[in-house]
């Protein structure tokens, strides 16, 4: 999403893929005390949308969720929901759960991760553009 909506700034910041929501937030709490990444105002966490109602998300202003349960779940729902584009691009894929489906597509080089994100951004433009506005405030704060 950063690469699409903020291509220049994408390479000016460190993006660290960590893992589960509570672990990410715990790391942010520790960073707020020790500032091993940066000052807490300069650290932003993005979690899967299925974490949105969780306590560890609601209690932090700099923790945000993508507008979908997860990239894998949205991609899966779109394909098995009848996306003509994905059907043409991927062909017939047996019924798989969301993680297995995503891995199948990547492993078999049917689409790259970047292409999947691009597809989701384009197909769900309103949601992803609204989500990308989070980065506007974070990357370009008003003094």
PyMOL commands that set and color helices and strands:
alter all, ss='L'
color gray80, all
select helices_A, chain A and resi 2-5+9-12+21-34+40-42+49-51+55-58+71-80+84-90+98-107+113-123+125-139
alter helices_A, ss='H'
color red, helices_A
select strands_A, chain A and resi 45-47+63-65
alter strands_A, ss='S'
color yellow, strands_A
deselect
rebuild
show_as cartoon
